[in-house]
């Protein structure tokens, strides 16, 4: 597919009479970016910027409960009972989830103490 374009002239921004075919110099990169992002041929022929992906390796299945855990923090929540974050601990086998109230400023040591106290 060939895309038809109108001829454009590039002029400085101090032109007194506006011409719809003229794109000011300070807007040139934005215009070119918009054109390239909508051009079908440009999108199909764009080179990859990363190396090819290798084969996926399956994850091993845990043997027992609490062998594999997933810990995440949900932060910057509205304050409730003096807490503004939640630490979630998920067991990969049983899919059991613990929600532990905490603060956004919790340290690694504090998170370990919360884990030992609640779990």
N, CA, C and O of each residue as an XYZ file, in Angstrom:
476
protein
N       0.855     -1.160      0.000
C       0.000      0.000      0.000
C       0.908      1.233      0.000
O       1.802      1.355      0.837
N       0.677      2.108     -0.911
C       1.447      3.342     -0.987
C       0.595      4.463     -0.416
O      -0.578      4.608     -0.758
N       1.189      5.233      0.436
C       0.454      6.304      1.099
C       0.730      7.613      0.375
O       1.881      8.007      0.190
N      -0.337      8.274     -0.028
C      -0.173      9.548     -0.714
C      -0.035     10.659      0.309
O      -0.762     10.707      1.301
N       0.899     11.538      0.055
C       1.085     12.673      0.951
C       1.110     13.951      0.145
O       1.397     13.939     -1.052
N       0.816     15.026      0.788
C       0.912     16.325      0.133
C       2.301     16.874      0.373
O       2.956     16.540      1.360
N       2.729     17.698     -0.515
C       4.057     18.298     -0.375
C       4.042     19.266      0.798
O       3.121     20.071      0.939
N       5.055     19.185      1.628
C       5.163     20.064      2.786
C       6.431     20.887      2.665
O       7.460     20.407      2.190
N       6.342     22.116      3.097
C       7.520     22.972      3.148
C       7.801     23.269      4.602
O       6.878     23.495      5.385
N       9.052     23.271      4.963
C       9.451     23.535      6.339
C       9.922     24.974      6.431
O      10.869     25.382      5.758
N       9.233     25.748      7.292
C       9.575     27.153      7.469
C       9.684     27.466      8.947
O       9.105     26.757      9.770
N      10.403     28.501      9.296
C      10.461     28.913     10.698
C       9.083     29.331     11.197
O       8.171     29.562     10.404
N       8.939     29.427     12.518
C       7.643     29.738     13.123
C       7.266     31.211     13.026
O       6.141     31.563     13.380
N       8.141     32.073     12.569
C       7.828     33.502     12.539
C       7.144     33.940     11.243
O       7.118     35.136     10.952
N       6.587     33.007     10.450
C       5.879     33.347      9.227
C       4.594     34.070      9.607
O       3.871     33.621     10.497
N       4.308     35.172      8.949
C       3.149     35.985      9.317
C       1.844     35.413      8.793
O       0.844     35.427      9.511
N       1.819     34.916      7.573
C       0.585     34.387      6.996
C       0.607     32.858      7.099
O       1.469     32.214      6.501
N      -0.340     32.266      7.856
C      -0.318     30.814      8.009
C      -0.669     30.103      6.707
O      -1.603     30.495      6.007
N       0.070     29.079      6.397
C      -0.156     28.241      5.228
C      -0.428     26.828      5.741
O       0.404     26.280      6.464
N      -1.574     26.215      5.390
C      -1.900     24.905      5.949
C      -0.905     23.810      5.561
O      -0.840     22.777      6.228
N      -0.126     24.021      4.488
C       0.839     23.012      4.087
C       2.185     23.177      4.771
O       3.083     22.361      4.565
N       2.342     24.211      5.577
C       3.615     24.483      6.225
C       3.581     23.962      7.656
O       2.646     24.245      8.405
N       4.602     23.203      8.032
C       4.728     22.704      9.393
C       5.896     23.434     10.032
O       7.007     23.377      9.504
N       5.683     24.126     11.161
C       6.776     24.852     11.810
C       7.898     23.901     12.234
O       7.648     22.728     12.510
N       9.116     24.399     12.284
C      10.276     23.576     12.604
C      10.161     22.919     13.972
O      10.576     21.771     14.138
N       9.607     23.622     14.954
C       9.518     23.041     16.285
C       8.477     21.931     16.367
O       8.449     21.195     17.353
N       7.617     21.792     15.356
C       6.627     20.713     15.333
C       6.992     19.600     14.352
O       6.233     18.645     14.186
N       8.142     19.718     13.705
C       8.525     18.756     12.680
C       8.666     17.343     13.252
O       8.170     16.390     12.651
N       9.328     17.187     14.396
C       9.522     15.843     14.941
C       8.193     15.219     15.351
O       8.003     14.012     15.196
N       7.260     16.038     15.879
C       5.946     15.512     16.241
C       5.187     15.058     14.996
O       4.545     14.008     15.009
N       5.258     15.847     13.918
C       4.573     15.499     12.685
C       5.143     14.207     12.109
O       4.389     13.326     11.697
N       6.461     14.090     12.077
C       7.085     12.899     11.525
C       6.743     11.675     12.388
O       6.483     10.596     11.856
N       6.744     11.844     13.724
C       6.376     10.743     14.605
C       4.951     10.280     14.378
O       4.688      9.077     14.366
N       4.017     11.220     14.196
C       2.628     10.848     13.931
C       2.500     10.129     12.597
O       1.751      9.160     12.472
N       3.241     10.613     11.597
C       3.177      9.988     10.281
C       3.712      8.558     10.337
O       3.076      7.637      9.825
N       4.866      8.371     10.951
C       5.491      7.044     11.003
C       4.656      6.075     11.834
O       4.586      4.892     11.501
N       4.020      6.547     12.907
C       3.227      5.657     13.757
C       1.935      5.202     13.090
O       1.318      4.240     13.549
N       1.507      5.875     12.009
C       0.284      5.470     11.314
C       0.558      4.886      9.937
O      -0.373      4.428      9.273
N       1.792      4.888      9.495
C       2.140      4.381      8.168
C       2.239      2.857      8.215
O       3.060      2.314      8.954
N       1.414      2.168      7.434
C       1.379      0.702      7.430
C       2.722      0.132      6.982
O       3.234     -0.801      7.602
N       3.287      0.672      5.933
C       4.569      0.174      5.431
C       5.681      0.394      6.452
O       6.534     -0.475      6.630
N       5.682      1.552      7.129
C       6.702      1.823      8.147
C       6.585      0.835      9.306
O       7.598      0.357      9.815
N       5.363      0.528      9.724
C       5.161     -0.383     10.849
C       5.567     -1.816     10.500
O       6.074     -2.541     11.356
N       5.347     -2.227      9.242
C       5.692     -3.595      8.847
C       7.184     -3.786      8.625
O       7.690     -4.894      8.807
N       7.898     -2.746      8.240
C       9.319     -2.886      7.928
C      10.220     -2.379      9.039
O      11.436     -2.330      8.853
N       9.681     -2.004     10.171
C      10.492     -1.496     11.276
C      11.342     -2.635     11.846
O      10.812     -3.711     12.125
N      12.651     -2.420     12.024
C      13.507     -3.499     12.545
C      13.271     -3.727     14.031
O      12.871     -2.818     14.757
N      13.526     -4.966     14.473
C      13.411     -5.302     15.892
C      14.568     -4.670     16.645
O      15.688     -4.632     16.136
N      14.318     -4.175     17.846
C      15.343     -3.527     18.649
C      15.917     -4.438     19.726
O      16.709     -3.982     20.551
N      15.539     -5.710     19.739
C      16.049     -6.641     20.745
C      16.386     -7.973     20.079
O      15.965     -8.240     18.953
N      17.141     -8.794     20.780
C      17.531    -10.084     20.236
C      16.334    -11.037     20.239
O      15.383    -10.819     20.989
N      16.364    -12.090     19.415
C      15.245    -13.025     19.380
C      15.049    -13.728     20.728
O      16.007    -13.980     21.459
N      13.815    -14.030     21.031
C      13.470    -14.663     22.298
C      13.749    -16.160     22.188
O      13.445    -16.779     21.168
N      14.321    -16.735     23.232
C      14.606    -18.169     23.249
C      13.368    -18.976     23.598
O      12.277    -18.427     23.752
N      13.548    -20.284     23.721
C      12.435    -21.160     24.069
C      12.042    -20.955     25.531
O      12.890    -20.707     26.388
N      10.759    -21.063     25.794
C      10.268    -20.931     27.160
C      10.514    -22.218     27.933
O      10.364    -23.314     27.392
N      10.887    -22.081     29.186
C      11.123    -23.232     30.053
C       9.998    -23.291     31.089
O       9.718    -22.286     31.743
N       9.355    -24.439     31.251
C       8.265    -24.527     32.232
C       8.809    -24.406     33.658
O       9.933    -24.817     33.947
N       7.996    -23.842     34.528
C       8.355    -23.751     35.935
C       8.163    -25.112     36.605
O       7.260    -25.869     36.249
N       9.009    -25.405     37.560
C       8.860    -26.675     38.273
C       7.663    -26.577     39.220
O       7.373    -25.515     39.771
N       6.986    -27.692     39.392
C       5.826    -27.748     40.273
C       6.326    -27.954     41.702
O       7.064    -28.905     41.959
N       5.937    -27.076     42.643
C       6.383    -27.260     44.033
C       5.859    -28.566     44.609
O       4.757    -29.010     44.286
N       6.677    -29.176     45.474
C       6.311    -30.474     46.047
C       5.373    -30.356     47.240
O       4.499    -31.204     47.419
N       5.536    -29.330     48.050
C       4.744    -29.217     49.277
C       4.287    -27.770     49.464
O       4.772    -26.847     48.810
N       3.333    -27.611     50.385
C       2.861    -26.278     50.711
C       4.012    -25.448     51.271
O       4.907    -25.977     51.930
N       3.982    -24.179     51.010
C       4.933    -23.196     51.506
C       6.350    -23.403     50.958
O       7.298    -22.825     51.491
N       6.513    -24.212     49.909
C       7.812    -24.313     49.235
C       8.067    -23.086     48.366
O       9.187    -22.579     48.308
N       7.023    -22.614     47.693
C       7.150    -21.463     46.803
C       6.122    -20.413     47.212
O       4.918    -20.667     47.220
N       6.620    -19.241     47.548
C       5.755    -18.140     47.963
C       5.912    -16.966     47.016
O       6.957    -16.787     46.391
N       4.867    -16.177     46.920
C       4.900    -14.932     46.173
C       4.512    -13.824     47.146
O       3.453    -13.881     47.771
N       5.373    -12.816     47.271
C       5.111    -11.707     48.188
C       5.079    -10.422     47.381
O       5.972    -10.158     46.576
N       4.043     -9.625     47.604
C       3.898     -8.367     46.880
C       3.352     -7.314     47.829
O       2.760     -7.640     48.858
N       3.553     -6.051     47.476
C       3.063     -4.936     48.285
C       2.124     -4.080     47.456
O       2.442     -3.717     46.324
N       0.966     -3.756     48.018
C       0.038     -2.790     47.439
C       0.175     -1.545     48.302
O      -0.160     -1.563     49.486
N       0.672     -0.456     47.702
C       1.028      0.728     48.491
C       0.182      1.930     48.114
O      -0.575      1.912     47.143
N       0.337      2.978     48.918
C      -0.345      4.266     48.746
C      -1.868      4.113     48.702
O      -2.540      4.691     47.848
N      -2.385      3.339     49.621
C      -3.832      3.197     49.772
C      -4.329      4.265     50.736
O      -3.521      4.845     51.461
N      -5.625      4.547     50.771
C      -6.148      5.458     51.792
C      -5.892      4.877     53.177
O      -6.025      3.671     53.383
N      -5.533      5.721     54.107
C      -5.175      5.246     55.443
C      -6.385      4.655     56.155
O      -7.479      5.217     56.132
N      -6.158      3.499     56.789
C      -7.203      2.806     57.530
C      -6.563      2.162     58.755
O      -5.662      1.334     58.620
N      -7.012      2.526     59.920
C      -6.474      2.019     61.189
C      -4.961      2.231     61.293
O      -4.251      1.409     61.873
N      -4.485      3.325     60.734
C      -3.069      3.654     60.811
C      -2.200      2.971     59.772
O      -0.978      3.120     59.811
N      -2.785      2.229     58.846
C      -2.018      1.537     57.810
C      -2.384      2.108     56.445
O      -3.532      2.481     56.204
N      -1.386      2.172     55.547
C      -1.654      2.682     54.196
C      -1.115      1.758     53.104
O      -0.984      2.175     51.953
N      -0.804      0.512     53.452
C      -0.317     -0.463     52.478
C      -0.724     -1.867     52.924
O      -1.091     -2.087     54.078
N      -0.652     -2.801     51.991
C      -0.986     -4.195     52.278
C       0.127     -5.073     51.708
O       0.513     -4.926     50.548
N       0.634     -5.982     52.530
C       1.602     -6.974     52.069
C       0.822     -8.257     51.799
O       0.155     -8.775     52.694
N       0.902     -8.773     50.570
C       0.196    -10.009     50.226
C       1.195    -11.142     50.126
O       2.238    -11.004     49.489
N       0.877    -12.262     50.755
C       1.709    -13.463     50.710
C       0.837    -14.572     50.130
O      -0.234    -14.870     50.659
N       1.304    -15.186     49.030
C       0.520    -16.209     48.337
C       1.338    -17.490     48.249
O       2.490    -17.477     47.814
N       0.728    -18.598     48.666
C       1.348    -19.911     48.525
C       1.016    -20.446     47.140
O      -0.151    -20.466     46.748
N       2.029    -20.879     46.395
C       1.832    -21.312     45.014
C       1.051    -22.619     44.914
O       0.344    -22.821     43.927
N       1.152    -23.510     45.895
C       0.480    -24.809     45.818
C      -0.975    -24.701     46.252
O      -1.880    -25.078     45.508
N      -1.197    -24.188     47.453
C      -2.556    -24.156     47.994
C      -3.344    -22.936     47.523
O      -4.563    -22.890     47.689
N      -2.663    -21.945     46.936
C      -3.284    -20.684     46.497
C      -3.870    -19.897     47.667
O      -4.742    -19.048     47.483
N      -3.388    -20.186     48.854
C      -3.847    -19.462     50.041
C      -3.188    -18.094     50.066
O      -1.996    -17.965     49.790
N      -3.979    -17.062     50.402
C      -3.491    -15.690     50.383
C      -3.629    -15.081     51.769
O      -4.660    -15.224     52.426
N      -2.581    -14.404     52.200
C      -2.614    -13.637     53.444
C      -2.460    -12.169     53.085
O      -1.580    -11.790     52.312
N      -3.329    -11.355     53.658
C      -3.259     -9.908     53.484
C      -2.826     -9.312     54.813
O      -3.543     -9.416     55.808
N      -1.656     -8.687     54.832
C      -1.078     -8.163     56.066
C      -1.047     -6.642     55.987
O      -0.386     -6.092     55.106
N      -1.752     -5.942     56.894
C      -1.718     -4.470     56.859
C      -0.347     -3.961     57.284
O       0.249     -4.478     58.229
N       0.146     -2.955     56.590
C       1.462     -2.396     56.880
C       1.514     -0.937     56.440
O       0.487     -0.342     56.114
N       2.707     -0.370     56.433
C       2.928      1.020     56.034
C       3.734      1.058     54.740
O       4.454      0.111     54.423
N       3.613      2.137     54.006
C       4.364      2.294     52.766
C       5.862      2.329     53.029
O       6.647      1.927     52.170
N       6.270      2.802     54.200
C       7.691      2.968     54.512
C       8.295      1.745     55.192
O       9.346      1.869     55.821
N       7.686      0.583     55.095
C       8.197     -0.618     55.754
C       9.549     -1.006     55.134
O       9.734     -0.925     53.920
N      10.484     -1.426     55.987
C      11.806     -1.848     55.526
C      11.797     -3.355     55.281
O      10.804     -4.027     55.560
N      12.904     -3.883     54.761
C      13.018     -5.324     54.540
C      12.951     -6.072     55.867
O      12.330     -7.131     55.962
N      13.599     -5.511     56.895
C      13.554     -6.143     58.216
C      12.136     -6.120     58.776
O      11.678     -7.100     59.363
N      11.441     -4.991     58.589
C      10.057     -4.899     59.056
C       9.145     -5.864     58.329
O       8.246     -6.447     58.934
N       9.370     -6.041     57.019
C       8.559     -6.987     56.254
C       8.823     -8.413     56.722
O       7.898     -9.222     56.791
N      10.068     -8.727     57.042
C      10.392    -10.072     57.546
C       9.727    -10.313     58.900
O       9.240    -11.411     59.169
N       9.707     -9.283     59.752
C       9.045     -9.426     61.055
C       7.541     -9.606     60.884
O       6.933    -10.410     61.590
N       6.934     -8.867     59.954
C       5.505     -9.043     59.665
C       5.223    -10.457     59.174
O       4.249    -11.084     59.591
N       6.085    -10.960     58.280
C       5.911    -12.317     57.757
C       5.961    -13.340     58.880
O       5.100    -14.217     58.951
N       6.947    -13.244     59.754
C       7.080    -14.210     60.856
C       5.920    -14.091     61.851
O       5.491    -15.100     62.410
N       5.415    -12.895     62.078
C       4.339    -12.698     63.038
C       3.016    -13.240     62.514
O       2.301    -13.930     63.241
N       2.677    -12.933     61.243
C       1.373    -13.284     60.705
C       1.326    -14.675     60.063
O       0.249    -15.261     59.955
N       2.439    -15.198     59.650
C       2.429    -16.472     58.917
C       3.088    -17.525     59.710
O       3.179    -18.668     59.264
